[in-house]
Amino acid sequence: MIDVETKLVGLLGTPLKQSFSPAMQNRAFGAAGLNYYYFPIEVATEGLRDVLQGMRRMNFAGCNVTKPNKIEVMQYLDAVDTAALAIGAVNTVKAEGGKLTGYNTDGLGFATFLEQDEAIHIPSTRFFVLGCGGAGRAIAAVLAAKGAQGITLADMSDAAVASLADSIDQHFSYPVSRVELGTASMRNAVAEANVVINATAVGMAPYADDTPLPSEWLAAGGLDNRQLVCDIIYNPTTTRLLREAAGRGCRTANGLGMVIYQGAAAFTIWTGQAAPVATMKETIAELSARLS
């Protein structure tokens, strides 16, 4: 039950209808015996400043930030964690004493999930990352920090690719490769990667028939059974990209693992306590089963 002592935690972005985070975090707060309440706040970039100002004055512990606000939110914060500065995007904010501090748990969540796979050793793995927005920036930066064997970036915005590549080089002295969308170079980069990551929203419900990689590439051998294909999308739980990759014999993973582990890291930032990860996994399993 919400009362005057309840600590509030928001989810800032749009659209939010598909998000599993409110159910997962509220179940986690309950399991930990905490009087916290997590709820969605539909807001686009133009309304972001006003919402954050309200958070300073109300009983907020913080918030998560999602599309399209992960980069834009940084200008309205009082401080930004060093790792988030390197990434150039924030997905978690802690509110304390009227001050807002930004963090990024996306990349950490993805890497933690990936490291559960005994077949994956990041320093000996080549990655292809499609999408250089907030999530793609976080994933690529953490992979670079962990010494990935190679990282190739692609995005519809050349400026986004250049910005991320420069940031990674500046903070980690790590030279990433870049390819243009739809080119032979991109196709080769996909084929040569051990792990292919879709960090775009292409294929998310209600546009589940879309795919970020041309089907004819896959049919012509663009992917094979030595590769892991990851999609940060989790609704639908199996995107068209993952279906087609599985048809080529690839191992596949959706975004649910990343959701769990980035959420666990955010939980600790807000509460100062270790997250009940088992409860989070159970909640996500229940929610994802409804989509299957």
TORKOL-4160 file (C-alpha; in steps of 0.2 Angstrom, whole numbers, padded with zeros to 4 digits, m for minus):
292
<pt num="1" X="0000" Y="0000" Z="0000"/>
<pt num="2" X="0006" Y="0017" Z="m0004"/>
<pt num="3" X="0007" Y="0030" Z="0010"/>
<pt num="4" X="0016" Y="0046" Z="0014"/>
<pt num="5" X="0032" Y="0036" Z="0018"/>
<pt num="6" X="0033" Y="0027" Z="0001"/>
<pt num="7" X="0048" Y="0030" Z="m0009"/>
<pt num="8" X="0044" Y="0033" Z="m0027"/>
<pt num="9" X="0053" Y="0027" Z="m0043"/>
<pt num="10" X="0048" Y="0032" Z="m0060"/>
<pt num="11" X="0051" Y="0025" Z="m0078"/>
<pt num="12" X="0053" Y="0040" Z="m0090"/>
<pt num="13" X="0051" Y="0037" Z="m0108"/>
<pt num="14" X="0038" Y="0034" Z="m0122"/>
<pt num="15" X="0031" Y="0022" Z="m0127"/>
<pt num="16" X="0030" Y="0012" Z="m0110"/>
<pt num="17" X="0016" Y="0000" Z="m0113"/>
<pt num="18" X="0027" Y="m0015" Z="m0116"/>
<pt num="19" X="0039" Y="m0012" Z="m0102"/>
<pt num="20" X="0041" Y="m0026" Z="m0089"/>
<pt num="21" X="0051" Y="m0015" Z="m0077"/>
<pt num="22" X="0036" Y="m0009" Z="m0066"/>
<pt num="23" X="0030" Y="m0027" Z="m0062"/>
<pt num="24" X="0048" Y="m0033" Z="m0060"/>
<pt num="25" X="0054" Y="m0019" Z="m0048"/>
<pt num="26" X="0038" Y="m0019" Z="m0038"/>
<pt num="27" X="0039" Y="m0037" Z="m0035"/>
<pt num="28" X="0058" Y="m0035" Z="m0030"/>
<pt num="29" X="0054" Y="m0021" Z="m0018"/>
<pt num="30" X="0041" Y="m0032" Z="m0010"/>
<pt num="31" X="0052" Y="m0047" Z="m0008"/>
<pt num="32" X="0065" Y="m0035" Z="0000"/>
<pt num="33" X="0052" Y="m0028" Z="0012"/>
<pt num="34" X="0055" Y="m0010" Z="0006"/>
<pt num="35" X="0041" Y="0003" Z="0005"/>
<pt num="36" X="0045" Y="0008" Z="m0013"/>
<pt num="37" X="0034" Y="0010" Z="m0028"/>
<pt num="38" X="0039" Y="0010" Z="m0046"/>
<pt num="39" X="0028" Y="0017" Z="m0060"/>
<pt num="40" X="0028" Y="0023" Z="m0078"/>
<pt num="41" X="0028" Y="0041" Z="m0083"/>
<pt num="42" X="0025" Y="0043" Z="m0101"/>
<pt num="43" X="0036" Y="0058" Z="m0106"/>
<pt num="44" X="0045" Y="0063" Z="m0122"/>
<pt num="45" X="0061" Y="0074" Z="m0123"/>
<pt num="46" X="0052" Y="0090" Z="m0123"/>
<pt num="47" X="0043" Y="0087" Z="m0106"/>
<pt num="48" X="0058" Y="0079" Z="m0097"/>
<pt num="49" X="0065" Y="0094" Z="m0088"/>
<pt num="50" X="0048" Y="0097" Z="m0080"/>
<pt num="51" X="0046" Y="0079" Z="m0074"/>
<pt num="52" X="0064" Y="0079" Z="m0066"/>
<pt num="53" X="0061" Y="0096" Z="m0057"/>
<pt num="54" X="0045" Y="0088" Z="m0050"/>
<pt num="55" X="0056" Y="0073" Z="m0044"/>
<pt num="56" X="0068" Y="0084" Z="m0034"/>
<pt num="57" X="0053" Y="0091" Z="m0024"/>
<pt num="58" X="0044" Y="0074" Z="m0021"/>
<pt num="59" X="0048" Y="0058" Z="m0012"/>
<pt num="60" X="0057" Y="0050" Z="m0026"/>
<pt num="61" X="0072" Y="0038" Z="m0024"/>
<pt num="62" X="0075" Y="0040" Z="m0042"/>
<pt num="63" X="0070" Y="0034" Z="m0059"/>
<pt num="64" X="0074" Y="0023" Z="m0074"/>
<pt num="65" X="0076" Y="0032" Z="m0091"/>
<pt num="66" X="0072" Y="0024" Z="m0108"/>
<pt num="67" X="0069" Y="0029" Z="m0126"/>
<pt num="68" X="0070" Y="0043" Z="m0131"/>
<pt num="69" X="0078" Y="0051" Z="m0116"/>
<pt num="70" X="0094" Y="0042" Z="m0112"/>
<pt num="71" X="0105" Y="0055" Z="m0119"/>
<pt num="72" X="0095" Y="0070" Z="m0117"/>
<pt num="73" X="0092" Y="0068" Z="m0098"/>
<pt num="74" X="0111" Y="0071" Z="m0095"/>
<pt num="75" X="0109" Y="0090" Z="m0097"/>
<pt num="76" X="0096" Y="0091" Z="m0083"/>
<pt num="77" X="0106" Y="0081" Z="m0069"/>
<pt num="78" X="0117" Y="0088" Z="m0055"/>
<pt num="79" X="0130" Y="0074" Z="m0058"/>
<pt num="80" X="0134" Y="0060" Z="m0069"/>
<pt num="81" X="0144" Y="0044" Z="m0064"/>
<pt num="82" X="0161" Y="0042" Z="m0073"/>
<pt num="83" X="0155" Y="0026" Z="m0082"/>
<pt num="84" X="0139" Y="0035" Z="m0089"/>
<pt num="85" X="0150" Y="0049" Z="m0095"/>
<pt num="86" X="0160" Y="0037" Z="m0105"/>
<pt num="87" X="0145" Y="0029" Z="m0112"/>
<pt num="88" X="0136" Y="0046" Z="m0115"/>
<pt num="89" X="0119" Y="0040" Z="m0109"/>
<pt num="90" X="0110" Y="0038" Z="m0093"/>
<pt num="91" X="0097" Y="0025" Z="m0089"/>
<pt num="92" X="0096" Y="0026" Z="m0070"/>
<pt num="93" X="0095" Y="0042" Z="m0059"/>
<pt num="94" X="0096" Y="0042" Z="m0040"/>
<pt num="95" X="0087" Y="0056" Z="m0031"/>
<pt num="96" X="0094" Y="0062" Z="m0015"/>
<pt num="97" X="0093" Y="0078" Z="m0005"/>
<pt num="98" X="0085" Y="0087" Z="m0020"/>
<pt num="99" X="0100" Y="0082" Z="m0031"/>
<pt num="100" X="0099" Y="0070" Z="m0046"/>
<pt num="101" X="0114" Y="0059" Z="m0051"/>
<pt num="102" X="0114" Y="0049" Z="m0067"/>
<pt num="103" X="0121" Y="0031" Z="m0069"/>
<pt num="104" X="0121" Y="0018" Z="m0083"/>
<pt num="105" X="0117" Y="0000" Z="m0079"/>
<pt num="106" X="0112" Y="m0005" Z="m0097"/>
<pt num="107" X="0129" Y="m0011" Z="m0103"/>
<pt num="108" X="0133" Y="m0019" Z="m0086"/>
<pt num="109" X="0117" Y="m0028" Z="m0087"/>
<pt num="110" X="0120" Y="m0035" Z="m0104"/>
<pt num="111" X="0138" Y="m0040" Z="m0100"/>
<pt num="112" X="0133" Y="m0048" Z="m0084"/>
<pt num="113" X="0120" Y="m0058" Z="m0094"/>
<pt num="114" X="0132" Y="m0063" Z="m0107"/>
<pt num="115" X="0145" Y="m0069" Z="m0095"/>
<pt num="116" X="0132" Y="m0082" Z="m0088"/>
<pt num="117" X="0135" Y="m0091" Z="m0105"/>
<pt num="118" X="0150" Y="m0102" Z="m0103"/>
<pt num="119" X="0154" Y="m0102" Z="m0121"/>
<pt num="120" X="0157" Y="m0083" Z="m0121"/>
<pt num="121" X="0173" Y="m0075" Z="m0116"/>
<pt num="122" X="0173" Y="m0057" Z="m0120"/>
<pt num="123" X="0191" Y="m0054" Z="m0123"/>
<pt num="124" X="0191" Y="m0068" Z="m0136"/>
<pt num="125" X="0175" Y="m0063" Z="m0144"/>
<pt num="126" X="0171" Y="m0052" Z="m0159"/>
<pt num="127" X="0155" Y="m0041" Z="m0158"/>
<pt num="128" X="0144" Y="m0033" Z="m0171"/>
<pt num="129" X="0133" Y="m0019" Z="m0163"/>
<pt num="130" X="0119" Y="m0012" Z="m0173"/>
<pt num="131" X="0112" Y="0004" Z="m0166"/>
<pt num="132" X="0122" Y="0018" Z="m0157"/>
<pt num="133" X="0108" Y="0025" Z="m0147"/>
<pt num="134" X="0107" Y="0024" Z="m0128"/>
<pt num="135" X="0107" Y="0005" Z="m0126"/>
<pt num="136" X="0120" Y="0002" Z="m0140"/>
<pt num="137" X="0132" Y="0015" Z="m0133"/>
<pt num="138" X="0131" Y="0007" Z="m0116"/>
<pt num="139" X="0134" Y="m0011" Z="m0123"/>
<pt num="140" X="0148" Y="m0006" Z="m0134"/>
<pt num="141" X="0157" Y="0004" Z="m0121"/>
<pt num="142" X="0156" Y="m0010" Z="m0108"/>
<pt num="143" X="0162" Y="m0023" Z="m0120"/>
<pt num="144" X="0177" Y="m0011" Z="m0124"/>
<pt num="145" X="0181" Y="m0009" Z="m0106"/>
<pt num="146" X="0181" Y="m0028" Z="m0104"/>
<pt num="147" X="0193" Y="m0029" Z="m0118"/>
<pt num="148" X="0183" Y="m0037" Z="m0132"/>
<pt num="149" X="0193" Y="m0044" Z="m0146"/>
<pt num="150" X="0184" Y="m0033" Z="m0159"/>
<pt num="151" X="0169" Y="m0022" Z="m0160"/>
<pt num="152" X="0161" Y="m0016" Z="m0176"/>
<pt num="153" X="0147" Y="m0002" Z="m0175"/>
<pt num="154" X="0133" Y="0002" Z="m0187"/>
<pt num="155" X="0119" Y="0015" Z="m0186"/>
<pt num="156" X="0107" Y="0024" Z="m0198"/>
<pt num="157" X="0116" Y="0040" Z="m0191"/>
<pt num="158" X="0134" Y="0042" Z="m0196"/>
<pt num="159" X="0135" Y="0055" Z="m0183"/>
<pt num="160" X="0130" Y="0043" Z="m0169"/>
<pt num="161" X="0143" Y="0030" Z="m0175"/>
<pt num="162" X="0156" Y="0043" Z="m0175"/>
<pt num="163" X="0152" Y="0050" Z="m0158"/>
<pt num="164" X="0152" Y="0033" Z="m0150"/>
<pt num="165" X="0168" Y="0027" Z="m0158"/>
<pt num="166" X="0176" Y="0043" Z="m0152"/>
<pt num="167" X="0170" Y="0042" Z="m0135"/>
<pt num="168" X="0176" Y="0024" Z="m0133"/>
<pt num="169" X="0193" Y="0028" Z="m0140"/>
<pt num="170" X="0194" Y="0043" Z="m0128"/>
<pt num="171" X="0189" Y="0034" Z="m0112"/>
<pt num="172" X="0196" Y="0016" Z="m0116"/>
<pt num="173" X="0209" Y="0019" Z="m0129"/>
<pt num="174" X="0200" Y="0006" Z="m0139"/>
<pt num="175" X="0199" Y="0007" Z="m0158"/>
<pt num="176" X="0182" Y="0001" Z="m0164"/>
<pt num="177" X="0177" Y="m0002" Z="m0183"/>
<pt num="178" X="0163" Y="0006" Z="m0192"/>
<pt num="179" X="0153" Y="0001" Z="m0207"/>
<pt num="180" X="0139" Y="0009" Z="m0216"/>
<pt num="181" X="0121" Y="0001" Z="m0216"/>
<pt num="182" X="0117" Y="m0010" Z="m0231"/>
<pt num="183" X="0134" Y="m0011" Z="m0238"/>
<pt num="184" X="0145" Y="m0026" Z="m0242"/>
<pt num="185" X="0156" Y="m0021" Z="m0227"/>
<pt num="186" X="0142" Y="m0022" Z="m0215"/>
<pt num="187" X="0137" Y="m0039" Z="m0222"/>
<pt num="188" X="0155" Y="m0045" Z="m0219"/>
<pt num="189" X="0156" Y="m0038" Z="m0202"/>
<pt num="190" X="0140" Y="m0047" Z="m0197"/>
<pt num="191" X="0147" Y="m0064" Z="m0205"/>
<pt num="192" X="0164" Y="m0062" Z="m0195"/>
<pt num="193" X="0156" Y="m0058" Z="m0178"/>
<pt num="194" X="0155" Y="m0071" Z="m0165"/>
<pt num="195" X="0140" Y="m0061" Z="m0157"/>
<pt num="196" X="0128" Y="m0050" Z="m0167"/>
<pt num="197" X="0118" Y="m0038" Z="m0156"/>
<pt num="198" X="0103" Y="m0028" Z="m0162"/>
<pt num="199" X="0102" Y="m0013" Z="m0151"/>
<pt num="200" X="0089" Y="m0004" Z="m0161"/>
<pt num="201" X="0070" Y="m0004" Z="m0159"/>
<pt num="202" X="0067" Y="m0012" Z="m0176"/>
<pt num="203" X="0056" Y="m0028" Z="m0173"/>
<pt num="204" X="0048" Y="m0022" Z="m0157"/>
<pt num="205" X="0029" Y="m0024" Z="m0155"/>
<pt num="206" X="0018" Y="m0018" Z="m0163"/>
<pt num="207" X="0030" Y="m0019" Z="m0178"/>
<pt num="208" X="0035" Y="m0037" Z="m0175"/>
<pt num="209" X="0036" Y="m0041" Z="m0194"/>
<pt num="210" X="0051" Y="m0029" Z="m0196"/>
<pt num="211" X="0069" Y="m0035" Z="m0195"/>
<pt num="212" X="0085" Y="m0024" Z="m0194"/>
<pt num="213" X="0095" Y="m0037" Z="m0205"/>
<pt num="214" X="0089" Y="m0041" Z="m0223"/>
<pt num="215" X="0082" Y="m0058" Z="m0224"/>
<pt num="216" X="0091" Y="m0061" Z="m0240"/>
<pt num="217" X="0108" Y="m0059" Z="m0231"/>
<pt num="218" X="0103" Y="m0072" Z="m0219"/>
<pt num="219" X="0097" Y="m0084" Z="m0233"/>
<pt num="220" X="0114" Y="m0081" Z="m0242"/>
<pt num="221" X="0124" Y="m0087" Z="m0227"/>
<pt num="222" X="0126" Y="m0070" Z="m0217"/>
<pt num="223" X="0124" Y="m0080" Z="m0201"/>
<pt num="224" X="0128" Y="m0098" Z="m0196"/>
<pt num="225" X="0128" Y="m0110" Z="m0181"/>
<pt num="226" X="0144" Y="m0103" Z="m0173"/>
<pt num="227" X="0136" Y="m0087" Z="m0169"/>
<pt num="228" X="0126" Y="m0080" Z="m0155"/>
<pt num="229" X="0112" Y="m0067" Z="m0160"/>
<pt num="230" X="0106" Y="m0055" Z="m0147"/>
<pt num="231" X="0091" Y="m0044" Z="m0148"/>
<pt num="232" X="0088" Y="m0031" Z="m0134"/>
<pt num="233" X="0070" Y="m0032" Z="m0138"/>
<pt num="234" X="0059" Y="m0043" Z="m0127"/>
<pt num="235" X="0042" Y="m0039" Z="m0133"/>
<pt num="236" X="0039" Y="m0050" Z="m0143"/>
<pt num="237" X="0050" Y="m0062" Z="m0134"/>
<pt num="238" X="0056" Y="m0069" Z="m0151"/>
<pt num="239" X="0058" Y="m0056" Z="m0164"/>
<pt num="240" X="0059" Y="m0059" Z="m0183"/>
<pt num="241" X="0078" Y="m0057" Z="m0182"/>
<pt num="242" X="0079" Y="m0071" Z="m0169"/>
<pt num="243" X="0068" Y="m0083" Z="m0178"/>
<pt num="244" X="0077" Y="m0081" Z="m0194"/>
<pt num="245" X="0094" Y="m0082" Z="m0185"/>
<pt num="246" X="0088" Y="m0098" Z="m0176"/>
<pt num="247" X="0083" Y="m0105" Z="m0193"/>
<pt num="248" X="0101" Y="m0103" Z="m0199"/>
<pt num="249" X="0107" Y="m0113" Z="m0183"/>
<pt num="250" X="0112" Y="m0098" Z="m0173"/>
<pt num="251" X="0110" Y="m0098" Z="m0154"/>
<pt num="252" X="0099" Y="m0083" Z="m0149"/>
<pt num="253" X="0095" Y="m0072" Z="m0134"/>
<pt num="254" X="0082" Y="m0059" Z="m0132"/>
<pt num="255" X="0083" Y="m0043" Z="m0121"/>
<pt num="256" X="0075" Y="m0051" Z="m0105"/>
<pt num="257" X="0092" Y="m0056" Z="m0097"/>
<pt num="258" X="0098" Y="m0038" Z="m0099"/>
<pt num="259" X="0082" Y="m0031" Z="m0092"/>
<pt num="260" X="0085" Y="m0042" Z="m0076"/>
<pt num="261" X="0103" Y="m0038" Z="m0073"/>
<pt num="262" X="0102" Y="m0019" Z="m0077"/>
<pt num="263" X="0087" Y="m0019" Z="m0066"/>
<pt num="264" X="0096" Y="m0027" Z="m0052"/>
<pt num="265" X="0110" Y="m0014" Z="m0053"/>
<pt num="266" X="0098" Y="0000" Z="m0053"/>
<pt num="267" X="0089" Y="m0008" Z="m0038"/>
<pt num="268" X="0105" Y="m0007" Z="m0028"/>
<pt num="269" X="0108" Y="0011" Z="m0033"/>
<pt num="270" X="0091" Y="0017" Z="m0027"/>
<pt num="271" X="0090" Y="0006" Z="m0011"/>
<pt num="272" X="0108" Y="0003" Z="m0006"/>
<pt num="273" X="0104" Y="m0016" Z="m0005"/>
<pt num="274" X="0107" Y="m0031" Z="m0015"/>
<pt num="275" X="0093" Y="m0035" Z="m0027"/>
<pt num="276" X="0083" Y="m0051" Z="m0025"/>
<pt num="277" X="0088" Y="m0057" Z="m0043"/>
<pt num="278" X="0079" Y="m0074" Z="m0041"/>
<pt num="279" X="0063" Y="m0064" Z="m0038"/>
<pt num="280" X="0066" Y="m0053" Z="m0053"/>
<pt num="281" X="0069" Y="m0069" Z="m0064"/>
<pt num="282" X="0053" Y="m0077" Z="m0058"/>
<pt num="283" X="0043" Y="m0061" Z="m0062"/>
<pt num="284" X="0051" Y="m0059" Z="m0079"/>
<pt num="285" X="0048" Y="m0078" Z="m0083"/>
<pt num="286" X="0029" Y="m0076" Z="m0079"/>
<pt num="287" X="0027" Y="m0060" Z="m0089"/>
<pt num="288" X="0036" Y="m0067" Z="m0104"/>
<pt num="289" X="0026" Y="m0083" Z="m0104"/>
<pt num="290" X="0011" Y="m0072" Z="m0107"/>
<pt num="291" X="0018" Y="m0066" Z="m0123"/>
<pt num="292" X="0023" Y="m0083" Z="m0130"/>
